[in-house]
Amino acid sequence: MARSTTSEVKALLHSIRSAYSATPTNLKIIDLYVAYAVLTALIQVVYMAIVGTFPFNSFLSGVLSCIGTAVLAVCLRIQVNKENKEFKDLPPERAFADFVLCNLVLHLVIMNFLG
């Protein structure tokens, strides 16, 4: 039973790896950016758990900034993906401009929340 499970896992990982190797480079870069933003949020949560929550607004602003940026980057990835037929008429420049504008608004709100 354990052999069939490990072989199934290996087959699954191989199919995921082969499918992801066909992904365009610009989408891989966006994926890396999303992973970086989520990892930064996790580091902040671990730091808060170890040190404490004295400036709670700062902690909350930092985590919300990271998570908000990751969500906006996922939206950018969806809009830029050529295989997504829903956004086929949207040029990539427009999607990136929307991403930058939304990030600007997000970080203005975060800076206002800091006080």
MOPAC internal coordinates of N, CA, C and O (Angstrom, degrees):
PM7 1SCF
backbone

  N    0.0000 0     0.00 0     0.00 0    0    0    0
  C    1.4312 1     0.00 0     0.00 0    1    0    0
  C    1.5230 1   111.35 1     0.00 0    2    1    0
  O    1.2310 1   119.95 1   140.16 1    3    2    1
  N    1.3129 1   117.70 1   -39.84 1    3    2    1
  C    1.4580 1   120.82 1  -179.77 1    5    3    2
  C    1.5259 1   111.33 1   -67.22 1    6    5    3
  O    1.2310 1   120.41 1   146.02 1    7    6    5
  N    1.3395 1   116.82 1   -33.98 1    7    6    5
  C    1.4692 1   120.12 1   179.26 1    9    7    6
  C    1.5185 1   111.83 1   -64.84 1   10    9    7
  O    1.2310 1   120.28 1   138.28 1   11   10    9
  N    1.3174 1   117.07 1   -41.72 1   11   10    9
  C    1.4657 1   119.55 1  -179.79 1   13   11   10
  C    1.5207 1   110.82 1   -67.46 1   14   13   11
  O    1.2310 1   120.36 1   145.27 1   15   14   13
  N    1.3127 1   116.91 1   -34.73 1   15   14   13
  C    1.4599 1   120.09 1   178.69 1   17   15   14
  C    1.5225 1   110.85 1   -67.42 1   18   17   15
  O    1.2310 1   119.95 1   134.95 1   19   18   17
  N    1.3271 1   117.70 1   -45.05 1   19   18   17
  C    1.4589 1   119.43 1  -179.83 1   21   19   18
  C    1.5229 1   111.25 1   -67.06 1   22   21   19
  O    1.2310 1   120.15 1   143.68 1   23   22   21
  N    1.3136 1   117.33 1   -36.32 1   23   22   21
  C    1.4686 1   118.81 1   178.42 1   25   23   22
  C    1.5252 1   111.01 1   -69.07 1   26   25   23
  O    1.2310 1   120.54 1   145.27 1   27   26   25
  N    1.3335 1   116.57 1   -34.73 1   27   26   25
  C    1.4648 1   119.51 1   176.25 1   29   27   26
  C    1.5175 1   111.18 1   -67.25 1   30   29   27
  O    1.2310 1   120.52 1   140.37 1   31   30   29
  N    1.3167 1   116.60 1   -39.63 1   31   30   29
  C    1.4629 1   120.34 1   178.50 1   33   31   30
  C    1.5219 1   109.87 1   -65.61 1   34   33   31
  O    1.2310 1   120.23 1   137.13 1   35   34   33
  N    1.3208 1   117.16 1   -42.87 1   35   34   33
  C    1.4627 1   120.82 1   178.24 1   37   35   34
  C    1.5263 1   111.07 1   -61.98 1   38   37   35
  O    1.2310 1   120.24 1   138.72 1   39   38   37
  N    1.3243 1   117.14 1   -41.28 1   39   38   37
  C    1.4655 1   121.07 1   178.67 1   41   39   38
  C    1.5208 1   110.69 1   -65.51 1   42   41   39
  O    1.2310 1   120.43 1   140.32 1   43   42   41
  N    1.3278 1   116.78 1   -39.68 1   43   42   41
  C    1.4631 1   121.00 1   178.47 1   45   43   42
  C    1.5213 1   111.01 1   -64.96 1   46   45   43
  O    1.2310 1   120.32 1   133.96 1   47   46   45
  N    1.3312 1   117.00 1   -46.04 1   47   46   45
  C    1.4639 1   120.71 1   178.79 1   49   47   46
  C    1.5219 1   111.45 1   -63.37 1   50   49   47
  O    1.2310 1   120.27 1   141.23 1   51   50   49
  N    1.3173 1   117.09 1   -38.77 1   51   50   49
  C    1.4639 1   120.41 1   178.29 1   53   51   50
  C    1.5289 1   111.03 1   -65.08 1   54   53   51
  O    1.2310 1   120.02 1   138.90 1   55   54   53
  N    1.3191 1   117.57 1   -41.10 1   55   54   53
  C    1.4686 1   119.55 1   179.41 1   57   55   54
  C    1.5202 1   111.51 1   -68.98 1   58   57   55
  O    1.2310 1   120.07 1   143.01 1   59   58   57
  N    1.3286 1   117.47 1   -36.99 1   59   58   57
  C    1.4724 1   120.09 1   177.19 1   61   59   58
  C    1.5252 1   109.81 1   -66.46 1   62   61   59
  O    1.2310 1   120.31 1   136.62 1   63   62   61
  N    1.3336 1   117.01 1   -43.38 1   63   62   61
  C    1.4609 1   121.00 1  -179.75 1   65   63   62
  C    1.5303 1   111.22 1   -63.30 1   66   65   63
  O    1.2310 1   120.26 1   138.30 1   67   66   65
  N    1.3192 1   117.11 1   -41.70 1   67   66   65
  C    1.4693 1   119.68 1  -179.37 1   69   67   66
  C    1.5208 1   111.16 1   -70.63 1   70   69   67
  O    1.2310 1   119.87 1   145.14 1   71   70   69
  N    1.3234 1   117.86 1   -34.86 1   71   70   69
  C    1.4667 1   120.27 1   177.84 1   73   71   70
  C    1.5269 1   110.60 1   -70.23 1   74   73   71
  O    1.2310 1   120.30 1   141.78 1   75   74   73
  N    1.3336 1   117.03 1   -38.22 1   75   74   73
  C    1.4699 1   120.14 1  -178.40 1   77   75   74
  C    1.5290 1   111.26 1   -74.29 1   78   77   75
  O    1.2310 1   119.86 1   155.67 1   79   78   77
  N    1.3134 1   117.88 1   -24.33 1   79   78   77
  C    1.4698 1   119.41 1   178.45 1   81   79   78
  C    1.5223 1   111.21 1   -68.80 1   82   81   79
  O    1.2310 1   120.07 1   158.40 1   83   82   81
  N    1.3274 1   117.47 1   -21.60 1   83   82   81
  C    1.4641 1   121.28 1   177.36 1   85   83   82
  C    1.5244 1   112.29 1   -85.35 1   86   85   83
  O    1.2310 1   119.92 1   176.37 1   87   86   85
  N    1.3188 1   117.76 1    -3.63 1   87   86   85
  C    1.4636 1   121.66 1   179.76 1   89   87   86
  C    1.5300 1   109.68 1   -72.05 1   90   89   87
  O    1.2310 1   119.95 1   -42.67 1   91   90   89
  N    1.3359 1   117.69 1   137.33 1   91   90   89
  C    1.4629 1   120.32 1   178.47 1   93   91   90
  C    1.5330 1   112.01 1   -62.42 1   94   93   91
  O    1.2310 1   121.15 1   -24.04 1   95   94   93
  N    1.3128 1   115.40 1   155.96 1   95   94   93
  C    1.4679 1   121.34 1  -175.54 1   97   95   94
  C    1.5198 1   112.26 1   -64.19 1   98   97   95
  O    1.2310 1   119.79 1   141.40 1   99   98   97
  N    1.3334 1   118.01 1   -38.60 1   99   98   97
  C    1.4591 1   118.71 1  -178.45 1  101   99   98
  C    1.5324 1   111.69 1   -64.72 1  102  101   99
  O    1.2310 1   119.74 1   147.27 1  103  102  101
  N    1.3207 1   118.09 1   -32.73 1  103  102  101
  C    1.4651 1   120.17 1   176.11 1  105  103  102
  C    1.5304 1   111.46 1   -72.47 1  106  105  103
  O    1.2310 1   120.55 1   146.86 1  107  106  105
  N    1.3286 1   116.55 1   -33.14 1  107  106  105
  C    1.4699 1   119.63 1   176.45 1  109  107  106
  C    1.5292 1   110.82 1   -66.55 1  110  109  107
  O    1.2310 1   120.51 1   143.62 1  111  110  109
  N    1.3245 1   116.62 1   -36.38 1  111  110  109
  C    1.4620 1   120.52 1   177.88 1  113  111  110
  C    1.5283 1   110.30 1   -65.61 1  114  113  111
  O    1.2310 1   120.52 1   138.04 1  115  114  113
  N    1.3253 1   116.61 1   -41.96 1  115  114  113
  C    1.4624 1   120.10 1   177.64 1  117  115  114
  C    1.5307 1   109.95 1   -64.48 1  118  117  115
  O    1.2310 1   120.09 1   140.56 1  119  118  117
  N    1.3306 1   117.44 1   -39.44 1  119  118  117
  C    1.4665 1   120.82 1   176.92 1  121  119  118
  C    1.5283 1   111.16 1   -61.01 1  122  121  119
  O    1.2310 1   120.85 1   139.11 1  123  122  121
  N    1.3171 1   115.99 1   -40.89 1  123  122  121
  C    1.4635 1   120.47 1   177.93 1  125  123  122
  C    1.5294 1   111.02 1   -63.79 1  126  125  123
  O    1.2310 1   120.47 1   140.49 1  127  126  125
  N    1.3234 1   116.71 1   -39.51 1  127  126  125
  C    1.4647 1   121.64 1   178.54 1  129  127  126
  C    1.5280 1   110.82 1   -64.99 1  130  129  127
  O    1.2310 1   120.31 1   139.04 1  131  130  129
  N    1.3248 1   117.02 1   -40.96 1  131  130  129
  C    1.4657 1   120.83 1   177.67 1  133  131  130
  C    1.5238 1   110.18 1   -64.14 1  134  133  131
  O    1.2310 1   120.29 1   136.21 1  135  134  133
  N    1.3176 1   117.04 1   -43.79 1  135  134  133
  C    1.4644 1   120.65 1   178.54 1  137  135  134
  C    1.5258 1   111.03 1   -62.39 1  138  137  135
  O    1.2310 1   120.42 1   140.60 1  139  138  137
  N    1.3375 1   116.80 1   -39.40 1  139  138  137
  C    1.4677 1   120.66 1   177.77 1  141  139  138
  C    1.5287 1   110.98 1   -63.79 1  142  141  139
  O    1.2310 1   120.04 1   137.04 1  143  142  141
  N    1.3267 1   117.54 1   -42.96 1  143  142  141
  C    1.4598 1   120.59 1  -179.17 1  145  143  142
  C    1.5265 1   111.32 1   -65.41 1  146  145  143
  O    1.2310 1   120.21 1   137.83 1  147  146  145
  N    1.3235 1   117.21 1   -42.17 1  147  146  145
  C    1.4654 1   120.54 1   179.35 1  149  147  146
  C    1.5247 1   110.22 1   -68.30 1  150  149  147
  O    1.2310 1   119.94 1   139.89 1  151  150  149
  N    1.3308 1   117.72 1   -40.11 1  151  150  149
  C    1.4623 1   120.78 1   177.76 1  153  151  150
  C    1.5249 1   111.27 1   -63.31 1  154  153  151
  O    1.2310 1   120.20 1   140.86 1  155  154  153
  N    1.3201 1   117.23 1   -39.14 1  155  154  153
  C    1.4620 1   120.61 1   177.10 1  157  155  154
  C    1.5212 1   111.03 1   -63.52 1  158  157  155
  O    1.2310 1   119.95 1   139.57 1  159  158  157
  N    1.3257 1   117.70 1   -40.43 1  159  158  157
  C    1.4604 1   120.90 1   177.12 1  161  159  158
  C    1.5248 1   110.85 1   -63.70 1  162  161  159
  O    1.2310 1   120.40 1   138.36 1  163  162  161
  N    1.3305 1   116.84 1   -41.64 1  163  162  161
  C    1.4722 1   120.03 1   178.75 1  165  163  162
  C    1.5227 1   111.51 1   -64.47 1  166  165  163
  O    1.2310 1   120.34 1   140.86 1  167  166  165
  N    1.3179 1   116.95 1   -39.14 1  167  166  165
  C    1.4664 1   120.42 1   177.65 1  169  167  166
  C    1.5245 1   110.33 1   -63.19 1  170  169  167
  O    1.2310 1   120.36 1   140.32 1  171  170  169
  N    1.3224 1   116.91 1   -39.68 1  171  170  169
  C    1.4668 1   119.96 1   178.50 1  173  171  170
  C    1.5256 1   111.29 1   -65.81 1  174  173  171
  O    1.2310 1   120.09 1   141.52 1  175  174  173
  N    1.3246 1   117.43 1   -38.48 1  175  174  173
  C    1.4692 1   120.40 1   178.86 1  177  175  174
  C    1.5208 1   110.36 1   -66.83 1  178  177  175
  O    1.2310 1   120.05 1   137.91 1  179  178  177
  N    1.3211 1   117.50 1   -42.09 1  179  178  177
  C    1.4726 1   120.73 1   178.31 1  181  179  178
  C    1.5220 1   110.16 1   -64.61 1  182  181  179
  O    1.2310 1   120.08 1   137.99 1  183  182  181
  N    1.3308 1   117.44 1   -42.01 1  183  182  181
  C    1.4639 1   121.19 1   178.05 1  185  183  182
  C    1.5271 1   110.48 1   -61.48 1  186  185  183
  O    1.2310 1   120.76 1   138.08 1  187  186  185
  N    1.3290 1   116.16 1   -41.92 1  187  186  185
  C    1.4588 1   119.94 1   179.21 1  189  187  186
  C    1.5210 1   110.85 1   -64.63 1  190  189  187
  O    1.2310 1   120.23 1   142.33 1  191  190  189
  N    1.3295 1   117.16 1   -37.67 1  191  190  189
  C    1.4624 1   120.44 1   179.47 1  193  191  190
  C    1.5264 1   111.31 1   -67.37 1  194  193  191
  O    1.2310 1   120.42 1   146.70 1  195  194  193
  N    1.3271 1   116.79 1   -33.30 1  195  194  193
  C    1.4671 1   120.37 1  -178.68 1  197  195  194
  C    1.5237 1   111.40 1   -80.80 1  198  197  195
  O    1.2310 1   120.20 1   131.37 1  199  198  197
  N    1.3330 1   117.23 1   -48.63 1  199  198  197
  C    1.4601 1   121.49 1  -171.69 1  201  199  198
  C    1.5184 1   112.67 1   -86.91 1  202  201  199
  O    1.2310 1   119.83 1   137.43 1  203  202  201
  N    1.3073 1   117.94 1   -42.57 1  203  202  201
  C    1.4569 1   120.70 1  -177.51 1  205  203  202
  C    1.5182 1   110.69 1   130.47 1  206  205  203
  O    1.2310 1   121.26 1    -3.56 1  207  206  205
  N    1.3218 1   115.20 1   176.44 1  207  206  205
  C    1.4629 1   119.86 1  -173.62 1  209  207  206
  C    1.5203 1   112.65 1  -115.93 1  210  209  207
  O    1.2310 1   119.80 1  -143.86 1  211  210  209
  N    1.3173 1   118.00 1    36.14 1  211  210  209
  C    1.4664 1   118.14 1  -175.05 1  213  211  210
  C    1.5162 1   113.48 1   -56.85 1  214  213  211
  O    1.2310 1   118.32 1   119.06 1  215  214  213
  N    1.3334 1   120.81 1   -60.94 1  215  214  213
  C    1.4760 1   116.01 1   174.74 1  217  215  214
  C    1.5362 1   109.42 1   -87.90 1  218  217  215
  O    1.2310 1   121.07 1   -99.75 1  219  218  217
  N    1.3365 1   115.55 1    80.25 1  219  218  217
  C    1.4660 1   120.32 1  -172.85 1  221  219  218
  C    1.5195 1   112.22 1   -62.46 1  222  221  219
  O    1.2310 1   119.85 1   145.82 1  223  222  221
  N    1.3425 1   117.89 1   -34.18 1  223  222  221
  C    1.4664 1   120.13 1   178.52 1  225  223  222
  C    1.5282 1   110.63 1   -63.02 1  226  225  223
  O    1.2310 1   120.34 1   142.67 1  227  226  225
  N    1.3101 1   116.96 1   -37.33 1  227  226  225
  C    1.4657 1   120.04 1   179.13 1  229  227  226
  C    1.5244 1   111.12 1   -66.78 1  230  229  227
  O    1.2310 1   120.89 1   136.22 1  231  230  229
  N    1.3142 1   115.91 1   -43.78 1  231  230  229
  C    1.4669 1   119.83 1   177.83 1  233  231  230
  C    1.5193 1   110.50 1   -61.61 1  234  233  231
  O    1.2310 1   120.53 1   132.36 1  235  234  233
  N    1.3209 1   116.59 1   -47.64 1  235  234  233
  C    1.4538 1   120.56 1  -178.22 1  237  235  234
  C    1.5163 1   111.17 1   -64.23 1  238  237  235
  O    1.2310 1   120.22 1   140.63 1  239  238  237
  N    1.3075 1   117.19 1   -39.37 1  239  238  237
  C    1.4670 1   120.59 1   178.34 1  241  239  238
  C    1.5167 1   111.33 1   -64.33 1  242  241  239
  O    1.2310 1   120.25 1   137.10 1  243  242  241
  N    1.3160 1   117.12 1   -42.90 1  243  242  241
  C    1.4552 1   120.62 1  -179.66 1  245  243  242
  C    1.5171 1   112.71 1   -64.23 1  246  245  243
  O    1.2310 1   120.48 1   135.31 1  247  246  245
  N    1.3273 1   116.68 1   -44.69 1  247  246  245
  C    1.4614 1   120.25 1  -179.10 1  249  247  246
  C    1.5286 1   110.65 1   -68.48 1  250  249  247
  O    1.2310 1   120.31 1   136.13 1  251  250  249
  N    1.3313 1   117.01 1   -43.87 1  251  250  249
  C    1.4662 1   119.94 1   179.15 1  253  251  250
  C    1.5206 1   111.68 1   -64.93 1  254  253  251
  O    1.2310 1   120.46 1   146.21 1  255  254  253
  N    1.3099 1   116.74 1   -33.79 1  255  254  253
  C    1.4592 1   120.24 1   176.71 1  257  255  254
  C    1.5282 1   110.77 1   -64.63 1  258  257  255
  O    1.2310 1   120.67 1   134.55 1  259  258  257
  N    1.3221 1   116.32 1   -45.45 1  259  258  257
  C    1.4696 1   120.10 1   179.61 1  261  259  258
  C    1.5232 1   111.85 1   -64.86 1  262  261  259
  O    1.2310 1   120.39 1   133.88 1  263  262  261
  N    1.3169 1   116.86 1   -46.12 1  263  262  261
  C    1.4570 1   120.38 1  -178.48 1  265  263  262
  C    1.5264 1   110.88 1   -68.26 1  266  265  263
  O    1.2310 1   120.08 1   139.35 1  267  266  265
  N    1.3231 1   117.45 1   -40.65 1  267  266  265
  C    1.4646 1   120.76 1   177.18 1  269  267  266
  C    1.5173 1   112.27 1   -62.72 1  270  269  267
  O    1.2310 1   120.71 1   138.66 1  271  270  269
  N    1.3115 1   116.25 1   -41.34 1  271  270  269
  C    1.4579 1   120.41 1   177.77 1  273  271  270
  C    1.5276 1   110.97 1   -64.94 1  274  273  271
  O    1.2310 1   120.46 1   140.50 1  275  274  273
  N    1.3185 1   116.73 1   -39.50 1  275  274  273
  C    1.4663 1   119.99 1   178.09 1  277  275  274
  C    1.5292 1   110.98 1   -64.47 1  278  277  275
  O    1.2310 1   120.48 1   138.48 1  279  278  277
  N    1.3176 1   116.69 1   -41.52 1  279  278  277
  C    1.4740 1   120.13 1   179.07 1  281  279  278
  C    1.5249 1   110.34 1   -64.17 1  282  281  279
  O    1.2310 1   120.20 1   137.08 1  283  282  281
  N    1.3198 1   117.21 1   -42.92 1  283  282  281
  C    1.4639 1   120.30 1   178.68 1  285  283  282
  C    1.5309 1   110.96 1   -64.97 1  286  285  283
  O    1.2310 1   120.25 1   144.04 1  287  286  285
  N    1.3271 1   117.12 1   -35.96 1  287  286  285
  C    1.4682 1   119.66 1   178.14 1  289  287  286
  C    1.5296 1   111.20 1   -68.89 1  290  289  287
  O    1.2310 1   120.11 1   144.76 1  291  290  289
  N    1.3200 1   117.39 1   -35.24 1  291  290  289
  C    1.4679 1   119.90 1   175.79 1  293  291  290
  C    1.5284 1   109.79 1   -65.06 1  294  293  291
  O    1.2310 1   120.44 1   140.12 1  295  294  293
  N    1.3329 1   116.77 1   -39.88 1  295  294  293
  C    1.4697 1   120.11 1   176.30 1  297  295  294
  C    1.5230 1   110.62 1   -63.18 1  298  297  295
  O    1.2310 1   120.26 1   140.12 1  299  298  297
  N    1.3260 1   117.10 1   -39.88 1  299  298  297
  C    1.4656 1   120.67 1   176.42 1  301  299  298
  C    1.5205 1   110.40 1   -62.11 1  302  301  299
  O    1.2310 1   120.38 1   137.57 1  303  302  301
  N    1.3194 1   116.88 1   -42.43 1  303  302  301
  C    1.4757 1   120.55 1  -179.88 1  305  303  302
  C    1.5196 1   111.08 1   -62.59 1  306  305  303
  O    1.2310 1   120.62 1   140.05 1  307  306  305
  N    1.3167 1   116.41 1   -39.95 1  307  306  305
  C    1.4652 1   120.04 1   178.99 1  309  307  306
  C    1.5277 1   110.32 1   -64.94 1  310  309  307
  O    1.2310 1   119.95 1   139.40 1  311  310  309
  N    1.3253 1   117.69 1   -40.60 1  311  310  309
  C    1.4557 1   121.04 1  -177.66 1  313  311  310
  C    1.5216 1   112.63 1   -73.72 1  314  313  311
  O    1.2310 1   119.83 1   148.51 1  315  314  313
  N    1.3220 1   117.94 1   -31.49 1  315  314  313
  C    1.4625 1   121.44 1  -176.14 1  317  315  314
  C    1.5341 1   111.90 1   -84.71 1  318  317  315
  O    1.2310 1   119.94 1   157.99 1  319  318  317
  N    1.3200 1   117.71 1   -22.01 1  319  318  317
  C    1.4535 1   121.78 1  -177.29 1  321  319  318
  C    1.5281 1   110.71 1   -61.49 1  322  321  319
  O    1.2310 1   120.65 1   -56.24 1  323  322  321
  N    1.3236 1   116.36 1   123.76 1  323  322  321
  C    1.4704 1   121.57 1  -177.99 1  325  323  322
  C    1.5234 1   112.11 1   -70.18 1  326  325  323
  O    1.2310 1   119.87 1   154.92 1  327  326  325
  N    1.3220 1   117.85 1   -25.08 1  327  326  325
  C    1.4551 1   121.03 1  -178.98 1  329  327  326
  C    1.5242 1   112.48 1   -77.03 1  330  329  327
  O    1.2310 1   120.09 1   165.96 1  331  330  329
  N    1.3183 1   117.43 1   -14.04 1  331  330  329
  C    1.4521 1   121.91 1   179.39 1  333  331  330
  C    1.5224 1   108.76 1   -82.90 1  334  333  331
  O    1.2310 1   120.52 1   -69.84 1  335  334  333
  N    1.3110 1   116.62 1   110.16 1  335  334  333
  C    1.4717 1   121.39 1  -175.29 1  337  335  334
  C    1.5252 1   112.53 1   -77.62 1  338  337  335
  O    1.2310 1   120.07 1   164.91 1  339  338  337
  N    1.3257 1   117.47 1   -15.09 1  339  338  337
  C    1.4596 1   120.19 1  -178.14 1  341  339  338
  C    1.5201 1   112.15 1   -69.11 1  342  341  339
  O    1.2310 1   120.11 1   148.81 1  343  342  341
  N    1.3308 1   117.40 1   -31.19 1  343  342  341
  C    1.4564 1   121.97 1  -178.05 1  345  343  342
  C    1.5249 1   111.54 1  -113.05 1  346  345  343
  O    1.2310 1   119.74 1  -147.11 1  347  346  345
  N    1.3032 1   118.10 1    32.89 1  347  346  345
  C    1.4630 1   120.81 1  -175.68 1  349  347  346
  C    1.5240 1   112.33 1   -68.98 1  350  349  347
  O    1.2310 1   119.69 1   152.35 1  351  350  349
  N    1.3438 1   118.19 1   -27.65 1  351  350  349
  C    1.4625 1   120.72 1   180.00 1  353  351  350
  C    1.5220 1   112.99 1   -86.86 1  354  353  351
  O    1.2310 1   120.07 1   172.58 1  355  354  353
  N    1.3113 1   117.47 1    -7.42 1  355  354  353
  C    1.4614 1   122.06 1  -178.40 1  357  355  354
  C    1.5229 1   109.97 1   -86.86 1  358  357  355
  O    1.2310 1   119.81 1   -61.58 1  359  358  357
  N    1.3363 1   117.97 1   118.42 1  359  358  357
  C    1.4674 1   118.38 1   178.30 1  361  359  358
  C    1.5330 1   111.17 1   -70.47 1  362  361  359
  O    1.2310 1   120.07 1   -29.98 1  363  362  361
  N    1.3223 1   117.47 1   150.02 1  363  362  361
  C    1.4706 1   120.25 1  -178.89 1  365  363  362
  C    1.5257 1   112.93 1   -61.70 1  366  365  363
  O    1.2310 1   120.18 1   149.62 1  367  366  365
  N    1.3284 1   117.26 1   -30.38 1  367  366  365
  C    1.4650 1   120.40 1   178.48 1  369  367  366
  C    1.5217 1   110.69 1   -64.36 1  370  369  367
  O    1.2310 1   120.62 1   140.52 1  371  370  369
  N    1.3146 1   116.42 1   -39.48 1  371  370  369
  C    1.4660 1   120.84 1   178.82 1  373  371  370
  C    1.5252 1   110.24 1   -66.71 1  374  373  371
  O    1.2310 1   120.25 1   138.11 1  375  374  373
  N    1.3279 1   117.12 1   -41.89 1  375  374  373
  C    1.4618 1   120.90 1   178.89 1  377  375  374
  C    1.5269 1   110.51 1   -62.64 1  378  377  375
  O    1.2310 1   120.52 1   139.36 1  379  378  377
  N    1.3408 1   116.62 1   -40.64 1  379  378  377
  C    1.4638 1   119.58 1   178.81 1  381  379  378
  C    1.5251 1   110.98 1   -68.66 1  382  381  379
  O    1.2310 1   119.92 1   141.99 1  383  382  381
  N    1.3274 1   117.76 1   -38.01 1  383  382  381
  C    1.4688 1   120.80 1   177.27 1  385  383  382
  C    1.5275 1   110.61 1   -63.80 1  386  385  383
  O    1.2310 1   120.23 1   140.48 1  387  386  385
  N    1.3272 1   117.17 1   -39.52 1  387  386  385
  C    1.4691 1   120.48 1   175.30 1  389  387  386
  C    1.5247 1   110.96 1   -62.91 1  390  389  387
  O    1.2310 1   120.76 1   138.90 1  391  390  389
  N    1.3337 1   116.15 1   -41.10 1  391  390  389
  C    1.4622 1   121.30 1   178.50 1  393  391  390
  C    1.5266 1   111.11 1   -61.16 1  394  393  391
  O    1.2310 1   120.57 1   134.93 1  395  394  393
  N    1.3244 1   116.51 1   -45.07 1  395  394  393
  C    1.4699 1   120.33 1  -179.12 1  397  395  394
  C    1.5223 1   110.63 1   -66.60 1  398  397  395
  O    1.2310 1   119.95 1   136.41 1  399  398  397
  N    1.3236 1   117.70 1   -43.59 1  399  398  397
  C    1.4606 1   121.07 1  -179.58 1  401  399  398
  C    1.5292 1   111.14 1   -64.13 1  402  401  399
  O    1.2310 1   120.10 1   136.60 1  403  402  401
  N    1.3161 1   117.41 1   -43.40 1  403  402  401
  C    1.4662 1   120.45 1   178.61 1  405  403  402
  C    1.5261 1   111.24 1   -66.22 1  406  405  403
  O    1.2310 1   120.01 1   143.20 1  407  406  405
  N    1.3236 1   117.58 1   -36.80 1  407  406  405
  C    1.4641 1   120.29 1   175.63 1  409  407  406
  C    1.5224 1   111.11 1   -64.72 1  410  409  407
  O    1.2310 1   120.44 1   141.18 1  411  410  409
  N    1.3163 1   116.76 1   -38.82 1  411  410  409
  C    1.4608 1   120.59 1   177.76 1  413  411  410
  C    1.5220 1   110.57 1   -62.25 1  414  413  411
  O    1.2310 1   120.36 1   133.50 1  415  414  413
  N    1.3241 1   116.92 1   -46.50 1  415  414  413
  C    1.4668 1   120.47 1   178.53 1  417  415  414
  C    1.5266 1   110.75 1   -64.10 1  418  417  415
  O    1.2310 1   120.11 1   136.91 1  419  418  417
  N    1.3299 1   117.40 1   -43.09 1  419  418  417
  C    1.4615 1   120.98 1   178.73 1  421  419  418
  C    1.5200 1   111.40 1   -58.25 1  422  421  419
  O    1.2310 1   120.74 1   132.91 1  423  422  421
  N    1.3151 1   116.20 1   -47.09 1  423  422  421
  C    1.4646 1   118.46 1  -176.27 1  425  423  422
  C    1.5239 1   112.42 1   -75.38 1  426  425  423
  O    1.2310 1   119.24 1   154.75 1  427  426  425
  N    1.3139 1   119.05 1   -25.25 1  427  426  425
  C    1.4673 1   120.25 1   171.60 1  429  427  426
  C    1.5286 1   110.38 1   -66.77 1  430  429  427
  O    1.2310 1   120.25 1   139.74 1  431  430  429
  N    1.3177 1   117.14 1   -40.26 1  431  430  429
  C    1.4550 1   121.33 1   176.82 1  433  431  430
  C    1.5372 1   110.01 1   -65.70 1  434  433  431
  O    1.2310 1   120.49 1   137.71 1  435  434  433
  N    1.3192 1   116.67 1   -42.29 1  435  434  433
  C    1.4712 1   120.61 1   178.89 1  437  435  434
  C    1.5262 1   110.85 1   -63.06 1  438  437  435
  O    1.2310 1   120.24 1   137.21 1  439  438  437
  N    1.3267 1   117.15 1   -42.79 1  439  438  437
  C    1.4651 1   120.05 1   178.98 1  441  439  438
  C    1.5314 1   110.90 1   -65.81 1  442  441  439
  O    1.2310 1   120.34 1   144.51 1  443  442  441
  N    1.3186 1   116.96 1   -35.49 1  443  442  441
  C    1.4574 1   120.47 1   176.80 1  445  443  442
  C    1.5180 1   110.37 1   -67.47 1  446  445  443
  O    1.2310 1   119.95 1   143.71 1  447  446  445
  N    1.3252 1   117.71 1   -36.29 1  447  446  445
  C    1.4632 1   121.10 1   179.44 1  449  447  446
  C    1.5231 1   111.55 1   -68.60 1  450  449  447
  O    1.2310 1   120.33 1   149.40 1  451  450  449
  N    1.3254 1   116.98 1   -30.60 1  451  450  449
  C    1.4639 1   120.05 1   178.61 1  453  451  450
  C    1.5177 1   111.34 1   -61.24 1  454  453  451
  O    1.2310 1   120.67 1   142.63 1  455  454  453
  N    1.3121 1   116.32 1   -37.37 1  455  454  453
  C    1.4589 1   120.12 1   176.76 1  457  455  454
  C    1.4632 1   115.33 1    98.54 1  458  457  455
  O    1.2310 1   120.10 1   180.00 1  459  458  457

